[in-house]
Amino acid sequence: MHVILSPSKEQPIVAVNLWYHVGSKDEDPRRTGFAHLFEHLMFQGSANVPKAGHFKFIQNAGGTLNATTSFDRTNYFESLPAHQLELALWLESDRMLSLDISSENFENQRAVVKEERRQRYDNQPYGRVFETILDSLYPTSGYHWATIGSMQHLDETSLPEVQAFHKKWYVPNNASLAISGEFDIDEAKRLVEKYFGNIPHGEAPARPEQNVVPLRKKIELRMEDAVSLPAVAIAFQSAPLYSKDDYAMDILSDCLASGRSSRLYKSLVYEKQLAKNVSAYNIALEKSGVFLINCIAQSGVSPERLEAEIWEELQKATTEGVTEEELSKAKNRNEMHRANSLQQLAKRNDNLQQAYTYTGETESANKDLDRLLSVKRGDISSLSTYFKPDASVVLYTVPKAH
């Protein structure tokens, strides 16, 4: 197990962050949702910790905790008073070694995840936009489905399948541990060895090959939903994490839709008053990425009209380029965001973990800001190869007919 130590005397707090290098893209296409299911199961108790005991131990010690799942990894983290480091390491090691994956716990958390899917996706306005787009954007890889997984797959899953998933992926050689905050390095090493040293190494998990095939046509979709206003979403395959184009796309998304002076907001929301809101995101992933533009129309405006306007602004930005003022503003905003996030120990751990997990070099985290600030106007223009109509997925969401 790789261990990252980042001591700091800024505040009497220690943050513990455990990444398992398994996300939804690594699942069996016939059994999606397993990575996210374990985000829940990992709090159901282990050999020495009762059900929900993880929460009680951390909160009674004055700490906070949570977990998240992405396409590429699953993350468990705690922040506690500095003298409670041993508690967090004991808890994490106990559930790595002896998680209680019983029939009762599995059935209980399967029901919880299904309800979460209903609330966040199925019964949420525009809630199925992203997973509907993924279905067409990445048809041949594990990025084909959303992390929440399929309700049908959850219903069909058996307990032995879930137990096998844990045995395969939740092993030290597929995990990395980051500790930041106020601690003594030698003492931290001793505690890590004490609690994780005897856990069996595990076999290197065989990862599904991610066959990311570039889009060669425009895919147009239309979906009815329980919404009052139509919307359009345009998505493209983008660049993987830490690539040069990844940083340029971060800047472009900012220039397009961050703040009232951004191109799409200024044009569609403020000047022409065609849209209620607009957003643009660059979601960089381990093997590829998603660049997504979302726009909700004003009453009486068709999604077709919005799409045409978005294409016009996107073409201007990538062929004529952004201005030096836009570039500077986007860099400043991103620099401020990154600087603020590094004040949080948990986020600092995430940055270190991400660098190690996806590049094999923890030091990459320290080069992140310099790479962003080195983006030039020409780097934005070079992105035009990504943003072609015949390499896009366009989804219209329209009010459901009564």
C-alpha positions in Angstrom: 0.0 0.0 0.0 1.4 3.4 -1.0 1.5 5.9 1.9 1.6 9.7 1.4 2.6 11.8 4.4 2.1 15.6 4.3 2.8 17.1 7.8 1.6 20.6 8.5 1.6 22.8 11.7 -1.1 25.2 10.5 -3.8 23.7 12.8 -4.1 20.9 15.4 -6.0 18.6 13.0 -5.1 15.5 11.1 -6.9 14.3 7.9 -6.8 10.7 6.8 -7.7 9.8 3.3 -7.9 6.2 1.8 -8.3 5.8 -1.9 -9.2 2.4 -3.5 -8.3 2.5 -7.2 -11.7 1.2 -8.3 -14.6 3.2 -9.7 -17.6 2.6 -11.8 -15.6 2.1 -15.0 -14.0 -1.0 -13.5 -17.3 -2.8 -13.0 -18.8 -5.6 -14.9 -21.2 -4.0 -17.5 -23.8 -6.5 -16.3 -23.3 -5.5 -12.7 -23.0 -1.7 -12.5 -23.2 0.3 -9.3 -20.9 -2.0 -7.2 -18.3 0.7 -6.6 -20.9 3.1 -5.2 -22.6 0.3 -3.3 -19.4 -0.2 -1.3 -19.4 3.5 -0.4 -22.4 2.5 1.7 -21.4 -1.0 2.8 -18.1 0.2 4.2 -19.9 1.8 7.1 -21.9 -1.3 8.0 -19.4 -2.7 10.5 -16.4 -5.0 10.6 -14.8 -7.5 13.0 -14.2 -5.0 15.8 -16.6 -2.2 14.8 -20.4 -2.5 15.1 -22.8 -1.3 12.4 -22.6 2.5 12.0 -19.8 2.4 14.7 -17.4 4.1 12.3 -19.6 7.2 12.4 -20.0 7.1 16.2 -16.2 6.7 16.9 -15.2 9.6 14.6 -18.0 11.9 15.7 -17.5 11.2 19.4 -13.9 12.1 18.9 -14.9 15.5 17.5 -14.2 14.5 13.9 -16.0 14.4 10.5 -16.0 11.8 7.8 -17.5 10.9 4.5 -16.9 8.9 1.3 -17.3 9.5 -2.5 -17.3 7.4 -5.6 -16.2 8.4 -9.1 -15.7 6.7 -12.4 -12.0 5.9 -11.5 -11.7 5.6 -7.7 -13.5 5.3 -4.3 -12.5 7.6 -1.5 -13.0 7.3 2.3 -11.8 10.1 4.6 -11.8 11.5 8.1 -10.7 14.7 9.8 -10.0 14.7 13.5 -8.2 16.4 16.3 -4.5 15.7 15.8 -4.1 13.3 18.7 -6.8 11.0 17.2 -4.8 9.8 14.2 -4.6 6.2 15.6 -8.3 6.0 15.8 -8.8 6.8 12.1 -6.1 4.3 11.0 -7.5 1.5 13.2 -11.0 2.1 11.8 -9.8 2.1 8.2 -7.7 -1.0 8.6 -10.4 -3.0 10.3 -12.9 -2.5 7.5 -10.3 -3.2 4.9 -9.5 -6.5 6.5 -12.8 -7.7 7.9 -15.8 -5.8 6.4 -19.1 -7.4 7.5 -20.7 -8.1 4.1 -23.6 -10.1 5.5 -26.9 -10.7 3.7 -28.6 -8.3 6.1 -26.2 -5.5 5.5 -26.3 -6.1 1.7 -30.0 -6.1 1.5 -30.3 -3.0 3.7 -27.8 -1.0 1.6 -29.1 -2.2 -1.7 -32.4 -0.6 -0.7 -30.6 2.6 0.4 -28.8 2.9 -2.9 -32.0 2.3 -4.9 -33.7 5.1 -3.0 -30.8 7.4 -3.6 -31.1 6.7 -7.3 -34.8 7.6 -7.3 -34.1 10.8 -5.5 -31.0 12.0 -7.3 -31.7 10.7 -10.8 -35.1 9.3 -11.6 -37.3 11.8 -9.7 -35.0 14.8 -10.1 -35.7 17.4 -12.8 -33.1 16.9 -15.5 -31.6 14.2 -13.3 -31.0 11.7 -16.0 -29.3 14.0 -18.5 -25.8 13.0 -17.7 -26.2 9.3 -17.7 -28.3 9.5 -20.9 -25.4 11.3 -22.5 -22.8 8.9 -21.3 -24.7 6.1 -22.8 -23.9 7.5 -26.3 -20.7 9.3 -25.6 -18.7 6.2 -24.4 -20.6 3.2 -25.7 -17.6 0.9 -25.7 -15.9 1.6 -22.3 -16.7 1.6 -18.6 -17.5 5.3 -18.8 -20.7 4.1 -20.5 -22.8 4.3 -17.3 -23.2 6.7 -14.3 -21.6 5.8 -10.9 -25.0 5.2 -9.3 -25.4 2.1 -11.6 -28.5 0.4 -12.8 -31.6 -0.4 -10.7 -32.0 -3.7 -12.6 -28.4 -4.7 -11.9 -28.8 -4.0 -8.2 -31.9 -6.1 -8.2 -30.2 -9.0 -9.9 -27.0 -8.9 -7.8 -26.3 -11.8 -5.4 -24.3 -11.6 -2.1 -21.4 -13.8 -3.4 -20.9 -11.3 -6.3 -20.6 -8.4 -3.9 -18.2 -10.3 -1.6 -16.1 -11.2 -4.6 -15.9 -7.5 -5.6 -14.6 -6.6 -2.2 -12.0 -9.4 -2.2 -10.8 -8.3 -5.6 -10.5 -4.5 -5.2 -10.3 -3.7 -1.5 -6.8 -4.9 -0.9 -3.7 -2.9 0.2 -2.0 -3.2 -3.2 -5.0 -1.4 -4.8 -5.1 1.3 -2.1 -3.2 4.4 -1.2 -3.3 6.2 2.1 -2.7 9.9 2.6 -2.3 11.7 5.9 -2.0 15.4 6.3 -2.0 17.8 9.2 -0.3 17.9 12.5 1.5 14.6 13.2 5.0 13.2 13.7 6.2 11.4 10.7 8.0 8.6 12.6 4.9 8.0 14.7 2.6 8.0 11.7 4.8 5.4 10.0 4.7 3.2 13.1 0.9 3.4 13.3 0.5 2.6 9.6 2.7 -0.4 10.0 0.8 -1.4 13.2 -2.6 -1.4 11.6 -2.0 -2.2 8.0 1.2 -4.2 8.0 -0.3 -7.6 8.6 -3.2 -7.2 6.1 -2.6 -9.7 3.2 -1.2 -7.9 0.1 -3.8 -9.3 -2.3 -3.4 -10.1 -6.0 -3.1 -7.3 -8.5 -6.7 -6.9 -9.8 -7.2 -7.5 -13.5 -8.7 -4.3 -14.9 -11.2 -4.2 -17.7 -9.7 -2.7 -20.8 -11.1 0.8 -21.5 -11.8 0.8 -25.2 -12.5 4.5 -25.7 -13.5 4.9 -29.3 -13.7 8.4 -30.7 -17.1 9.6 -31.9 -17.3 10.0 -35.7 -20.8 11.4 -35.9 -23.3 13.7 -34.2 -25.7 11.8 -32.0 -29.0 13.6 -31.4 -31.3 12.6 -28.5 -34.6 13.7 -27.2 -36.0 12.9 -23.7 -39.3 13.8 -22.1 -39.1 14.7 -18.4 -41.2 16.2 -15.7 -39.8 19.7 -16.2 -41.4 23.1 -17.0 -38.7 24.4 -19.3 -36.8 22.7 -22.2 -33.1 22.3 -22.0 -30.2 21.4 -24.3 -27.0 19.6 -23.3 -24.0 19.2 -25.6 -21.2 16.8 -24.7 -17.8 15.9 -26.2 -15.1 13.4 -25.4 -12.3 15.5 -23.8 -8.8 15.0 -22.5 -7.6 12.8 -19.6 -6.3 14.1 -16.3 -2.9 15.9 -16.2 -2.7 16.1 -20.0 -1.9 19.5 -21.6 -5.4 19.7 -23.1 -7.0 19.0 -19.7 -5.7 22.4 -18.4 -6.7 24.2 -21.5 -10.2 22.8 -21.3 -10.5 24.0 -17.7 -9.7 27.5 -18.9 -12.1 27.2 -21.8 -15.0 26.0 -19.6 -14.4 29.0 -17.4 -14.4 31.5 -20.3 -17.6 30.0 -21.6 -19.8 29.9 -18.5 -18.2 31.1 -15.2 -19.6 34.4 -14.1 -21.8 37.0 -15.7 -19.1 38.2 -18.0 -18.5 34.7 -19.5 -19.4 34.2 -23.1 -22.4 32.0 -22.9 -23.9 33.7 -19.9 -23.4 37.2 -21.3 -24.9 36.2 -24.7 -27.7 33.8 -23.9 -28.8 34.9 -20.4 -28.1 38.6 -20.2 -28.1 40.1 -23.7 -30.5 37.8 -25.8 -32.4 36.5 -22.7 -32.9 33.1 -24.4 -31.7 31.1 -21.4 -32.5 30.8 -17.7 -29.0 29.6 -16.9 -26.0 28.0 -18.6 -23.0 26.0 -17.4 -19.9 24.4 -18.8 -17.8 21.7 -17.2 -14.6 19.9 -18.0 -14.7 16.5 -16.3 -11.2 15.0 -16.7 -11.0 11.3 -16.1 -8.2 8.7 -15.9 -8.6 7.5 -19.5 -10.5 10.3 -21.1 -12.9 13.1 -20.2 -16.3 14.7 -20.7 -16.8 18.4 -21.7 -20.4 19.2 -21.1 -22.4 22.4 -21.7 -25.9 22.6 -20.1 -28.4 25.3 -20.9 -32.0 25.7 -19.7 -34.2 27.8 -21.9 -36.5 30.7 -21.0 -40.2 30.1 -21.5 -41.1 29.9 -25.2 -37.5 29.4 -26.4 -36.8 26.1 -28.2 -33.8 23.9 -27.4 -32.9 24.0 -31.1 -32.5 27.7 -30.9 -30.2 27.4 -27.9 -28.1 24.7 -29.5 -27.5 27.0 -32.5 -26.4 29.8 -30.3 -24.1 27.6 -28.3 -22.4 26.3 -31.4 -21.8 29.8 -32.6 -20.2 30.9 -29.4 -18.1 27.7 -29.1 -16.8 28.1 -32.6 -15.8 31.6 -32.0 -13.9 30.7 -28.8 -12.0 27.8 -30.4 -11.3 29.3 -33.8 -10.8 33.0 -33.1 -9.5 32.2 -29.6 -10.2 33.9 -26.2 -8.8 37.3 -25.4 -5.9 37.9 -23.1 -8.3 39.5 -20.6 -10.5 36.4 -20.6 -7.5 34.1 -20.3 -6.1 36.2 -17.4 -9.5 36.2 -15.6 -9.9 32.5 -16.0 -6.4 31.8 -14.7 -7.0 34.1 -11.7 -10.3 32.4 -10.8 -8.7 28.9 -11.1 -5.7 29.9 -9.1 -7.9 31.3 -6.3 -10.0 28.2 -6.3 -7.0 25.9 -6.1 -5.3 28.1 -3.4 -8.5 28.1 -1.3 -9.0 24.3 -1.6 -5.4 23.7 -0.4 -6.3 25.3 2.9 -8.5 22.3 3.5 -6.5 19.2 4.6 -9.0 16.8 3.1 -8.8 18.5 -0.3 -5.0 18.6 0.0 -5.1 14.8 0.5 -7.3 14.4 -2.5 -4.9 16.3 -4.7 -2.0 14.1 -3.5 -4.0 11.0 -4.0 -5.1 11.9 -7.4 -1.6 12.6 -8.6 -0.3 9.3 -7.3 -3.2 7.2 -8.5 -3.3 8.5 -12.1 0.3 9.3 -12.8 2.3 7.2 -10.3 4.0 10.3 -9.1 2.7 12.1 -6.0 5.0 15.1 -6.9 2.7 15.8 -9.9 0.3 17.5 -7.5 2.9 20.3 -6.9 3.1 21.0 -10.6 -0.7 21.3 -11.1 -1.0 25.0 -10.7 2.1 25.8 -12.9 0.6 23.7 -15.7 -2.6 25.6 -15.5 -0.9 29.0 -15.5 1.2 28.1 -18.5 -1.9 27.7 -20.7 -1.7 30.1 -23.7 -4.3 31.5 -26.1 -3.0 29.1 -28.7 -3.7 26.2 -26.5 -7.4 27.1 -26.4 -7.6 27.4 -30.2 -6.0 24.0 -30.6 -9.0 22.5 -28.8 -11.1 23.0 -31.9 -10.4 19.4 -32.9 -12.5 18.2 -30.0 -15.5 20.5 -30.6 -16.9 19.3 -33.9 -20.6 18.7 -34.5 -19.8 15.2 -35.9 -18.1 14.3 -32.6 -20.8 15.4 -30.2 -23.8 14.1 -28.3 -26.7 16.6 -28.2 -29.6 15.9 -25.8 -32.9 17.9 -25.8 -34.9 17.6 -22.6 -38.5 18.7 -23.2 -41.5 18.9 -20.8 -43.4 15.7 -20.7 -46.7 15.7 -22.6 -49.8 15.6 -20.5 
